[in-house]
Amino acid sequence: MQIRVYYEDTDSGGVVYHSNYLKFCERARSELFFKKNIDIFSEKTGHFLVTKINCRFLKSAKLGDILKIETKLLDIKNVSVFIKQEIFRDNEKIFDADFTLAFLKDSKISKIDKKLKEIFEELM
């Protein structure tokens, strides 16, 4: 997924504010489901909750930059997913993070259904 850095994403110096890298990753994860027309954000379907993040800020993005967010599956279990997301500017990695996501349905940790697992498995 590609995004452009807008003024609202930056601090007063035009540099992307650190928490916005996590927002960019969240948008890319959401797009995985939007592209498949799956409403992953309802209690009926269930949803994923971030339980752990380990991230590295390598270089700063700036106002106007075009960024590419790549998502890769590291592992998938019955109730959790482990992914790596990397952000690139002009093919240079500027950020990466490992995410642990738990699946919740009816506000309880639940088994991930086959259809949702397949979406993540396509990232391998």
C-alpha positions, -999 to +999 in steps of 0.1 A: +000+000+000+012+035-008+004+067+011+015+103+009+027+122+039+005+152+046+010+182+068-013+167+095+012+137+097+041+159+106+055+180+134+063+217+130+095+208+112+078+188+085+090+154+099+065+126+104+055+123+141+066+090+155+031+076+164+020+081+128+042+053+116+019+030+136-011+046+121+003+040+086+008+003+095-028+001+108-041+015+076-022-011+056-036-040+078-071-026+074-067-025+036-061-063+036-097-068+047-112-038+027-098-053-005-117-086+002-149-067+012-147-082+047-161-061+076-134-071+101-145-044+125-178-057+137-188-079+167-204-103+143-172-110+124-148-103+152-117-081+151-080-081+157-064-063+186-027-054+188-012-070+219+025-064+213+046-041+190+084-041+186+094-013+162+125+004+148+127+039+135+155+039+109+151+073+091+126+101+091+098+106+065+090+141+056+061+162+043+052+151+007+070+118+008+054+088-009+057+058+014+051+021+007+040-001+035+046-039+031+030-065+053+044-100+058+031-129+078+056-143+102+034-169+119-003-177+126-017-196+155-053-205+165-060-171+182-031-149+172-012-136+142+024-124+140+033-100+112+061-078+101+054-044+086+080-023+068+078+012+055+099+023+026+107+056+009+122+053-026+130+016-019+149+025+013+135+010+045+128+038+071+107+019+096+099-017+106+078-033+133+067-068+144+031-070+156+013-096+176-024-095+170-050-114+190-084-122+175-115-112+195-151-121+190-179-111+214-151-093+234-133-126+241-102-141+226-114-166+200-102-189+173-095-172+140-119-186+113-105-201+082-115-173+058-095-147+079-065-170+083-064-174+045-061-136+041-030-136+063-016-167+047-016-149+013+011-126+028+036-154+029 
